[in-house]
Amino acid sequence: MKSVRTKKVVLTTAVLSLGIVLAACGSNSQGKADKQVLNWNEETELPTLDPSLATDGVSFDMLNNSMDGLYRLGKKSQITPGLAKSTKVSKDGLKYTFKLRKDSKWSNGDPVTAQDFVYSWRRTVDPKTNSSYAYLFDGIKNAMDIANNKKPANTLGIKAQGKYQLVVTLDKQLPYFKLLMGFPIFFPQNEKAVKQYGNKYGTESKYMVYNGPFKMAGWTGTNLTWHLKKNQDYWDKKAVKLDQINFKVNKSTTTSYNLYQSGKLDETELSAEQSKALANKSGYQVLPSATTYYLGFNKERKNGLENEKIRQALSYAIDRKQFVNKVLGNTGMASKGVVSSKLASYQGKDFADAAKTKAGISYDPAKARKLLKEGLAEIGQTKLSYNLLTDDTDANKKSVAFLQSQIEEHLDGKVKISTTSVPFKTRLARSTAGDYDIVLQYWGADFADPITFLQIFSGDNPSKTGGWKDQTFDDMITKSMTTDALDKGKRWNDMIKASQILSQQQVIAPLYQGKTPVMIRSNVKGLITNTAGVSNNWKETYISK
């Protein structure tokens, strides 16, 4: 995910009128407020509500709480009930039959039916939609042929048998299939609404219909405040305690913490400096995150980054331990590779430890200078200049300043780095379009399996940017998802080899794994956060007495 609490994981909040603020303040004082209102802080803007086009943590958080899929993700990424009342799996693991509940409806009054899933999935894999997440349907019958314009969308392995029975057919076994069903890209969509709103669908809260615990309101597509309001027509509305969640984007943690102190926010992320100062205060938490922050190199511009030695030189020039200690504090830990730690293990061994190599993440200025000298000779240059693109948050600005100084200092000024900070939505668009030299970005696990990181670098995956390809890597990914899919040991080794190729060829430069220090008021109860998949589930959150 291109941002899960940021991502990967990312959080959000808003301040409304004085009346709502007072109601929220009441929920933070003695007793229970008349209305259950939660004020939540967000560091970045909301890009979209279109499930087929969403790629970031903010969008997925909003979709996860305003929509329902076959399942919902509960604590520790465990499957909990959604629209599927029962699930039957064939002996060969290639056919799933879901019986859907009959008491769910859209906010336009339409019932939610099996056909809504059929329409949604077909729309997402259809190349005309240009979904960056269509690759996640790989394994569902004909999905990749459809995505590659070889077959029509109506051949996808999903069909409705009556209004409330859904049948999904796979062309290969997917060990993580049920986890995928809790991810918003697989949620249903109301065809009538999509066609009614056309190009406006998902661009504002009013150009959308909802079937989840809450309904979106107040988002115009560009503003920095919006709300989730309790959906009174939700099938499980008795479990929903909050009347409203108010969101406001505050890119400065100084601003958001001041609002938290004054009672106008119930949650805020913290900077490294704030984290150190507030570690012993009530409400302080450090939330783990299956998110890897890294430097992405654009090899397609033919500006030297297509040279492996130059990419390696840039990476070896960065002291990740100093980066974590000096800049990040409690907000990160040095990366061991592209796959985050504590995401998956096999026979007692964490994947990040098993795949770790010295290449790709080590700090060695002397080696960096040697590699740069060799690389410059190979491309016929004596000096290089690159622009480093990032988000315009305080934290990212500090990060790129450190990275800029490390590269310029340790490579003796032979590589000059300029920096550009833009809004998250703009950075995301530029990253996807390949409009950068080097970009500080991140990927958060969409589900608890290493393939969620590795797969984005394979073949022509739409989430891959930069122009790198390697047949051996692609073969390892293919084997892990086909011939070796149900052999845990072989599949594990395939993914280990693939990860090590990424490290050895310095496809990206992994920097750190995110951790999120936050202040959350102690009377905010029932919040479910996950390191993989969607970050926040507010369905059963409430303000205690």
C-alpha positions as CSV (number, residue, x, y, z in Angstrom):
1,M,0.0,0.0,0.0
2,K,1.4,3.3,-0.9
3,S,0.7,4.6,2.5
4,V,-0.6,2.8,5.4
5,R,-0.3,5.0,8.4
6,T,2.2,7.1,7.1
7,K,0.9,4.3,6.3
8,K,1.9,3.1,6.1
9,V,0.6,4.0,8.2
10,V,-1.4,7.2,8.3
11,L,-3.9,8.7,10.8
12,T,-6.5,11.6,10.6
13,T,-8.6,14.4,12.5
14,A,-10.9,17.4,12.4
15,V,-12.1,20.3,14.3
16,L,-15.6,21.4,13.5
17,S,-17.9,24.1,14.9
18,L,-17.8,25.1,18.5
19,G,-20.8,23.0,19.4
20,I,-19.2,19.8,18.1
21,V,-15.9,20.7,19.7
22,L,-17.7,21.1,23.0
23,A,-19.4,17.8,22.6
24,A,-16.0,16.1,21.9
25,C,-14.5,17.8,25.0
26,G,-17.4,16.5,27.0
27,S,-16.5,13.0,25.9
28,N,-13.1,13.6,27.4
29,S,-14.3,14.8,30.8
30,Q,-16.0,12.9,33.6
31,G,-19.1,10.8,32.6
32,K,-20.3,9.9,29.2
33,A,-21.0,12.6,26.6
34,D,-24.5,13.0,25.2
35,K,-23.1,12.2,21.8
36,Q,-20.2,9.8,21.1
37,V,-17.9,12.1,19.0
38,L,-14.2,11.3,18.3
39,N,-11.8,13.9,16.9
40,W,-9.0,12.3,14.9
41,N,-5.9,13.7,13.3
42,E,-4.6,13.1,9.8
43,E,-1.2,14.0,8.5
44,T,-2.0,13.8,4.8
45,E,-5.0,14.7,2.6
46,L,-7.5,12.2,1.3
47,P,-7.0,11.3,-2.4
48,T,-10.1,9.2,-3.3
49,L,-13.1,7.2,-2.2
50,D,-13.2,5.1,-5.3
51,P,-12.3,1.5,-4.2
52,S,-10.9,0.7,-7.6
53,L,-8.5,3.6,-7.6
54,A,-7.5,3.8,-3.9
55,T,-3.8,3.1,-3.2
56,D,-3.1,4.8,0.1
57,G,-3.7,4.4,3.8
58,V,-6.0,7.4,4.3
59,S,-8.3,6.3,1.5
60,F,-8.4,2.7,2.7
61,D,-9.1,3.8,6.3
62,M,-12.1,5.8,5.1
63,L,-13.3,3.0,2.8
64,N,-12.9,0.4,5.5
65,N,-15.1,2.3,7.9
66,S,-17.8,3.5,5.4
67,M,-18.0,0.2,3.5
68,D,-18.3,-3.5,4.2
69,G,-16.8,-6.4,2.3
70,L,-17.2,-10.2,2.6
71,Y,-15.1,-10.0,5.8
72,R,-13.7,-7.3,8.1
73,L,-10.3,-7.4,9.7
74,G,-10.3,-7.5,13.4
75,K,-7.5,-7.6,15.9
76,K,-4.1,-9.0,14.7
77,S,-5.5,-9.1,11.1
78,Q,-8.0,-11.8,12.0
79,I,-11.0,-12.3,9.8
80,T,-14.3,-11.2,11.4
81,P,-17.9,-11.2,10.0
82,G,-18.8,-8.9,7.2
83,L,-21.4,-9.5,4.4
84,A,-20.6,-13.2,4.2
85,K,-22.8,-15.2,6.5
86,S,-21.0,-18.5,5.6
87,T,-18.1,-19.6,3.4
88,K,-17.7,-23.0,1.6
89,V,-14.3,-23.9,0.1
90,S,-13.9,-26.8,-2.4
91,K,-11.5,-29.6,-1.7
92,D,-9.0,-28.4,-4.2
93,G,-9.1,-24.8,-2.8
94,L,-10.1,-23.3,-6.1
95,K,-13.7,-22.5,-5.5
96,Y,-15.2,-20.3,-2.8
97,T,-19.0,-20.0,-2.2
98,F,-20.2,-17.2,-0.1
99,K,-23.8,-16.8,1.2
100,L,-24.5,-13.2,1.8
101,R,-26.6,-11.6,4.5
102,K,-29.9,-10.1,3.2
103,D,-30.1,-7.2,5.6
104,S,-27.4,-4.9,4.2
105,K,-28.2,-2.0,1.9
106,W,-26.6,1.0,0.3
107,S,-27.1,4.5,1.4
108,N,-29.2,5.1,-1.8
109,G,-31.7,2.4,-0.5
110,D,-30.5,-0.4,-2.8
111,P,-29.9,-3.8,-1.3
112,V,-26.3,-5.0,-1.3
113,T,-26.3,-8.2,-3.5
114,A,-23.8,-10.6,-5.0
115,Q,-24.0,-8.7,-8.3
116,D,-22.4,-5.7,-6.5
117,F,-19.3,-7.8,-5.9
118,V,-19.3,-9.1,-9.5
119,Y,-19.6,-5.5,-10.9
120,S,-16.9,-4.1,-8.5
121,W,-14.3,-6.8,-9.3
122,R,-14.9,-6.6,-13.0
123,R,-14.6,-2.9,-12.9
124,T,-11.3,-3.0,-11.0
125,V,-9.5,-5.5,-13.3
126,D,-10.8,-3.9,-16.5
127,P,-7.7,-2.1,-17.9
128,K,-10.0,0.8,-18.8
129,T,-10.3,1.6,-15.1
130,N,-6.5,1.8,-14.8
131,S,-6.5,0.4,-11.2
132,S,-3.0,0.2,-9.6
133,Y,-4.3,-2.6,-7.5
134,A,-5.6,-4.9,-10.3
135,Y,-2.6,-7.1,-9.7
136,L,-4.0,-8.2,-6.4
137,F,-6.7,-10.2,-8.3
138,D,-3.9,-12.4,-9.7
139,G,-5.1,-16.0,-8.9
140,I,-8.7,-15.3,-9.6
141,K,-9.6,-17.0,-12.8
142,N,-8.7,-15.0,-15.9
143,A,-7.9,-11.8,-13.9
144,M,-4.5,-11.2,-15.4
145,D,-5.7,-12.0,-19.0
146,I,-8.4,-9.4,-18.5
147,A,-5.9,-6.9,-17.1
148,N,-3.6,-7.5,-20.1
149,N,-6.5,-7.0,-22.6
150,K,-6.5,-10.7,-23.6
151,K,-10.0,-11.5,-22.3
152,P,-13.1,-9.5,-21.6
153,A,-14.0,-8.5,-18.0
154,N,-17.1,-10.7,-17.9
155,T,-14.8,-13.8,-18.0
156,L,-13.5,-13.0,-14.5
157,G,-13.9,-16.0,-12.1
158,I,-16.7,-14.5,-10.1
159,K,-20.5,-14.9,-10.5
160,A,-23.7,-14.3,-8.7
161,Q,-26.0,-17.2,-8.1
162,G,-29.2,-15.4,-7.3
163,K,-29.1,-12.2,-5.2
164,Y,-27.3,-13.5,-2.2
165,Q,-24.9,-16.2,-3.2
166,L,-21.5,-15.4,-4.6
167,V,-19.1,-17.9,-6.3
168,V,-15.4,-17.2,-6.8
169,T,-13.2,-19.5,-8.9
170,L,-9.4,-19.4,-8.7
171,D,-6.9,-20.6,-11.3
172,K,-4.3,-21.2,-8.6
173,Q,-4.5,-21.6,-4.9
174,L,-4.0,-18.5,-2.8
175,P,-2.9,-19.1,0.8
176,Y,-3.9,-15.5,1.7
177,F,-7.2,-15.4,-0.1
178,K,-9.4,-14.8,2.9
179,L,-7.1,-11.9,4.1
180,L,-7.6,-10.3,0.7
181,M,-11.3,-10.3,1.1
182,G,-11.0,-7.9,4.1
183,F,-9.1,-5.4,1.9
184,P,-11.2,-2.5,0.4
185,I,-10.2,-3.2,-3.2
186,F,-12.4,-6.3,-3.0
187,F,-15.4,-4.5,-1.5
188,P,-18.7,-4.3,-3.5
189,Q,-19.7,-1.3,-5.6
190,N,-23.1,-0.1,-6.5
191,E,-23.3,0.0,-10.3
192,K,-26.1,2.5,-10.4
193,A,-24.1,5.0,-8.4
194,V,-20.9,4.5,-10.4
195,K,-22.8,5.2,-13.6
196,Q,-24.9,8.0,-12.1
197,Y,-21.8,9.9,-10.9
198,G,-19.5,9.0,-13.8
199,N,-16.1,10.7,-13.6
200,K,-17.1,12.3,-10.3
201,Y,-17.6,8.9,-8.6
202,G,-15.4,8.8,-5.4
203,T,-14.1,12.3,-5.8
204,E,-16.3,13.9,-3.1
205,S,-18.3,12.3,-0.3
206,K,-21.6,13.2,-2.0
207,Y,-20.5,11.3,-5.1
208,M,-20.5,8.0,-3.3
209,V,-22.8,5.5,-1.7
210,Y,-22.0,3.6,1.5
211,N,-22.9,0.3,3.1
212,G,-20.6,0.3,6.2
213,P,-20.7,1.3,9.8
214,F,-20.4,5.0,8.9
215,K,-21.1,7.3,6.0
216,M,-18.7,10.0,4.8
217,A,-19.7,13.6,4.8
218,G,-18.1,17.0,4.2
219,W,-15.3,16.0,1.9
220,T,-15.1,18.1,-1.3
221,G,-12.1,16.4,-2.8
222,T,-9.6,19.0,-1.9
223,N,-10.6,20.2,1.6
224,L,-8.7,19.1,4.7
225,T,-11.7,18.3,7.0
226,W,-14.4,15.7,6.7
227,H,-16.5,13.4,8.9
228,L,-17.7,9.8,9.3
229,K,-21.3,9.7,10.6
230,K,-23.0,6.6,12.0
231,N,-24.9,4.8,9.4
232,Q,-28.4,4.2,10.8
233,D,-29.1,1.7,8.1
234,Y,-26.0,-0.5,8.7
235,W,-26.9,-4.2,9.3
236,D,-24.8,-4.3,12.5
237,K,-25.5,-0.8,13.8
238,K,-25.9,-2.0,17.4
239,A,-22.2,-2.7,17.4
240,V,-21.4,0.9,16.3
241,K,-21.0,3.2,19.4
242,L,-19.7,6.4,17.9
243,D,-22.1,9.0,16.4
244,Q,-19.4,10.8,14.5
245,I,-15.7,10.9,13.8
246,N,-14.3,14.3,12.8
247,F,-11.1,14.5,10.7
248,K,-8.7,17.3,10.1
249,V,-5.4,17.3,8.2
250,N,-2.6,18.8,10.3
251,K,0.8,18.3,8.7
252,S,2.6,19.8,11.7
253,T,2.7,17.6,14.8
254,T,3.3,20.8,16.8
255,T,-0.1,22.1,15.7
256,S,-1.9,18.8,16.2
257,Y,-0.4,18.3,19.7
258,N,-1.5,21.8,20.7
259,L,-5.0,20.9,19.6
260,Y,-4.8,17.6,21.5
261,Q,-3.7,19.5,24.7
262,S,-6.6,21.9,24.4
263,G,-9.1,19.1,24.1
264,K,-9.9,19.6,20.4
265,L,-8.3,16.3,19.3
266,D,-8.5,12.9,20.8
267,E,-5.4,11.6,18.9
268,T,-2.3,12.9,17.3
269,E,0.9,11.5,15.9
270,L,4.1,12.8,17.5
271,S,7.5,13.8,16.1
272,A,10.7,12.2,17.4
273,E,11.3,15.1,19.7
274,Q,7.7,15.0,21.1
275,S,7.9,11.3,21.5
276,K,11.0,11.5,23.8
277,A,9.4,14.2,25.9
278,L,6.0,12.6,26.3
279,A,7.0,8.9,26.6
280,N,5.8,8.8,30.2
281,K,2.6,10.7,29.8
282,S,-0.9,9.1,29.9
283,G,-2.1,8.3,26.5
284,Y,1.3,7.8,25.0
285,Q,1.6,4.7,22.7
286,V,4.0,3.5,20.0
287,L,2.0,1.7,17.3
288,P,4.0,-0.8,15.2
289,S,3.7,-0.6,11.4
290,A,4.4,-3.1,8.7
291,T,5.7,-0.2,6.5
292,T,9.0,0.2,4.8
293,Y,10.2,3.6,3.9
294,Y,12.7,3.7,1.1
295,L,14.4,5.6,-1.7
296,G,13.0,4.8,-5.1
297,F,15.3,5.3,-8.0
298,N,14.0,6.2,-11.5
299,K,16.2,4.2,-13.9
300,E,14.1,5.2,-16.9
301,R,15.5,8.7,-17.0
302,K,19.0,7.5,-18.0
303,N,20.6,9.9,-15.6
304,G,23.0,7.5,-14.1
305,L,20.5,5.7,-11.8
306,E,20.3,2.8,-14.4
307,N,23.8,2.0,-13.2
308,E,23.7,-0.5,-10.3
309,K,27.0,0.8,-8.8
310,I,25.7,4.3,-8.6
311,R,22.5,3.1,-6.9
312,Q,24.6,1.1,-4.5
313,A,26.9,4.1,-3.8
314,L,23.9,6.2,-2.8
315,S,22.7,3.5,-0.4
316,Y,26.1,2.8,1.2
317,A,26.5,6.5,1.9
318,I,23.5,6.5,4.3
319,D,24.0,5.8,8.0
320,R,20.7,4.3,8.9
321,K,21.4,3.9,12.6
322,Q,22.2,7.6,12.8
323,F,19.2,8.4,10.8
324,V,16.9,6.5,13.2
325,N,18.6,7.8,16.3
326,K,19.1,11.4,15.2
327,V,16.0,12.1,13.1
328,L,13.4,9.5,13.8
329,G,13.7,8.5,17.4
330,N,10.7,6.4,18.4
331,T,9.2,6.8,14.9
332,G,11.3,4.2,13.1
333,M,13.8,1.3,13.2
334,A,16.5,0.6,10.6
335,S,15.4,-1.6,7.8
336,K,16.7,-5.1,7.3
337,G,15.4,-5.3,3.7
338,V,12.3,-4.4,1.7
339,V,10.0,-6.7,3.8
340,S,9.2,-5.3,7.3
341,S,10.1,-7.2,10.4
342,K,7.5,-9.2,12.4
343,L,5.2,-9.5,9.4
344,A,5.6,-13.2,8.8
345,S,7.7,-16.1,10.1
346,Y,8.4,-19.7,9.2
347,Q,9.8,-22.4,11.6
348,G,10.5,-19.7,14.1
349,K,12.5,-17.4,11.8
350,D,11.3,-13.9,11.0
351,F,11.3,-13.3,7.2
352,A,13.2,-10.0,7.5
353,D,16.0,-11.8,9.4
354,A,16.1,-14.8,7.0
355,A,16.3,-12.5,3.9
356,K,18.8,-10.0,5.3
357,T,22.0,-9.4,3.4
358,K,24.8,-6.9,3.9
359,A,24.1,-5.5,0.5
360,G,21.3,-3.0,0.2
361,I,21.2,-1.6,3.7
362,S,24.8,-1.3,5.0
363,Y,26.6,1.9,5.8
364,D,30.1,2.0,4.3
365,P,31.3,5.4,3.0
366,A,34.6,4.1,1.6
367,K,32.8,1.5,-0.4
368,A,30.2,4.1,-1.5
369,R,33.0,6.3,-2.9
370,K,34.7,3.4,-4.7
371,L,31.4,2.3,-6.3
372,L,30.6,5.8,-7.3
373,K,34.0,6.3,-9.0
374,E,33.5,3.0,-10.9
375,G,29.9,3.9,-11.8
376,L,30.8,7.4,-13.0
377,A,33.5,5.9,-15.2
378,E,31.1,3.4,-16.7
379,I,28.6,6.1,-17.7
380,G,31.2,8.7,-18.7
381,Q,30.4,11.3,-16.1
382,T,32.4,13.1,-13.4
383,K,29.5,14.5,-11.3
384,L,25.8,13.9,-10.8
385,S,22.8,15.9,-9.7
386,Y,19.4,14.6,-8.6
387,N,16.2,15.9,-7.2
388,L,14.8,14.1,-4.1
389,L,11.0,14.2,-4.0
390,T,9.0,13.8,-0.8
391,D,5.8,14.7,1.0
392,D,5.5,18.1,2.6
393,T,5.1,16.9,6.2
394,D,7.5,18.2,8.9
395,A,8.8,14.6,9.4
396,N,9.6,14.0,5.8
397,K,11.2,17.4,5.4
398,K,13.6,16.6,8.2
399,S,14.3,13.1,6.7
400,V,15.2,14.4,3.3
401,A,17.5,17.1,4.8
402,F,19.4,14.4,6.6
403,L,19.6,12.1,3.5
404,Q,20.8,15.1,1.4
405,S,23.6,15.8,3.8
406,Q,24.6,12.2,4.1
407,I,24.9,11.6,0.3
408,E,26.7,14.9,-0.4
409,E,29.1,14.6,2.5
410,H,30.0,10.9,2.1
411,L,30.3,11.1,-1.7
412,D,32.7,14.1,-1.5
413,G,30.3,16.4,-3.2
414,K,30.3,14.4,-6.5
415,V,26.5,13.9,-6.1
416,K,24.4,17.0,-5.6
417,I,20.9,16.6,-4.1
418,S,18.2,19.1,-4.3
419,T,14.8,18.5,-2.6
420,T,11.2,19.0,-3.5
421,S,8.4,18.7,-0.9
422,V,4.8,18.5,-2.3
423,P,1.4,17.5,-0.9
424,F,1.0,13.7,-0.4
425,K,-1.6,13.5,-3.2
426,T,0.8,15.2,-5.6
427,R,3.8,13.1,-4.6
428,L,1.7,10.0,-5.0
429,A,0.7,11.0,-8.5
430,R,4.2,12.0,-9.5
431,S,5.6,8.7,-8.1
432,T,3.0,6.7,-10.1
433,A,3.8,8.7,-13.3
434,G,7.6,8.3,-12.9
435,D,8.0,12.1,-12.6
436,Y,11.0,12.0,-10.3
437,D,14.7,11.3,-10.0
438,I,14.7,9.9,-6.5
439,V,11.7,9.7,-4.2
440,L,11.3,9.1,-0.5
441,Q,8.2,6.8,-0.4
442,Y,6.9,3.9,1.5
443,W,4.9,0.7,1.1
444,G,2.7,-0.8,3.8
445,A,1.7,-4.4,3.9
446,D,-1.8,-5.0,2.4
447,F,-2.0,-8.3,4.2
448,A,0.3,-10.3,6.5
449,D,2.5,-12.1,3.9
450,P,5.9,-11.1,2.4
451,I,4.4,-11.3,-1.1
452,T,2.6,-8.0,-0.5
453,F,6.0,-6.2,-0.6
454,L,7.8,-8.4,-3.2
455,Q,5.0,-8.6,-5.8
456,I,5.0,-4.9,-6.5
457,F,8.5,-5.2,-8.1
458,S,7.6,-8.1,-10.4
459,G,6.8,-8.0,-14.1
460,D,4.7,-5.0,-15.2
461,N,3.1,-4.5,-11.8
462,P,1.4,-1.1,-12.0
463,S,2.7,-0.2,-8.5
464,K,6.3,-0.6,-9.6
465,T,8.0,2.5,-10.8
466,G,11.6,3.2,-11.9
467,G,11.9,0.7,-14.8
468,W,13.7,-2.2,-13.2
469,K,13.2,-5.8,-14.4
470,D,14.8,-9.1,-13.6
471,Q,13.7,-12.5,-15.0
472,T,15.1,-14.5,-12.1
473,F,13.2,-12.3,-9.6
474,D,10.0,-12.7,-11.7
475,D,10.4,-16.5,-11.8
476,M,10.7,-16.7,-8.0
477,I,7.6,-14.6,-7.5
478,T,5.7,-16.7,-10.1
479,K,6.8,-20.0,-8.4
480,S,5.8,-18.7,-5.0
481,M,2.3,-18.1,-6.3
482,T,1.8,-21.2,-8.5
483,T,3.8,-24.4,-8.3
484,D,5.1,-23.8,-4.8
485,A,2.0,-22.0,-3.4
486,L,1.0,-24.7,-1.0
487,D,4.4,-25.9,0.0
488,K,5.3,-23.6,2.8
489,G,9.0,-24.4,2.8
490,K,9.5,-24.0,-1.0
491,R,7.3,-20.9,-1.1
492,W,9.3,-19.3,1.7
493,N,12.6,-20.0,0.0
494,D,11.3,-18.5,-3.3
495,M,10.4,-15.3,-1.5
496,I,13.8,-15.2,0.4
497,K,15.6,-15.4,-2.9
498,A,13.5,-12.7,-4.5
499,S,14.0,-10.4,-1.6
500,Q,17.8,-10.9,-1.7
501,I,17.8,-10.1,-5.4
502,L,16.2,-6.7,-4.6
503,S,18.9,-6.1,-2.0
504,Q,21.9,-7.1,-4.1
505,Q,20.8,-5.1,-7.1
506,Q,19.8,-2.1,-5.0
507,V,16.5,-1.8,-6.8
508,I,15.5,0.5,-4.0
509,A,17.3,1.7,-0.9
510,P,15.3,0.5,2.2
511,L,15.8,3.0,5.0
512,Y,13.6,2.3,8.0
513,Q,10.5,0.5,9.2
514,G,7.9,2.9,10.5
515,K,6.7,3.1,14.1
516,T,4.1,5.6,15.0
517,P,4.3,7.3,18.4
518,V,0.9,8.8,19.2
519,M,-1.2,10.3,22.0
520,I,-4.6,8.7,22.2
521,R,-6.9,9.7,25.1
522,S,-7.2,6.9,27.7
523,N,-11.0,7.0,27.4
524,V,-11.0,6.1,23.7
525,K,-11.8,2.4,23.8
526,G,-12.4,-0.4,21.3
527,L,-10.0,0.9,18.6
528,I,-8.6,-1.8,16.4
529,T,-5.3,-1.0,14.6
530,N,-3.4,-3.4,12.4
531,T,0.2,-3.3,11.1
532,A,-0.9,-5.0,7.8
533,G,-3.9,-4.2,5.7
534,V,-6.1,-1.3,6.7
535,S,-4.7,0.6,9.7
536,N,-7.8,1.7,11.6
537,N,-11.2,0.0,12.3
538,W,-13.5,2.3,14.3
539,K,-16.6,0.1,14.1
540,E,-16.6,-0.7,17.8
541,T,-14.7,2.3,19.1
542,Y,-16.4,4.3,21.9
543,I,-15.7,7.0,24.4
544,S,-15.8,5.5,27.9
545,K,-17.3,7.1,31.0
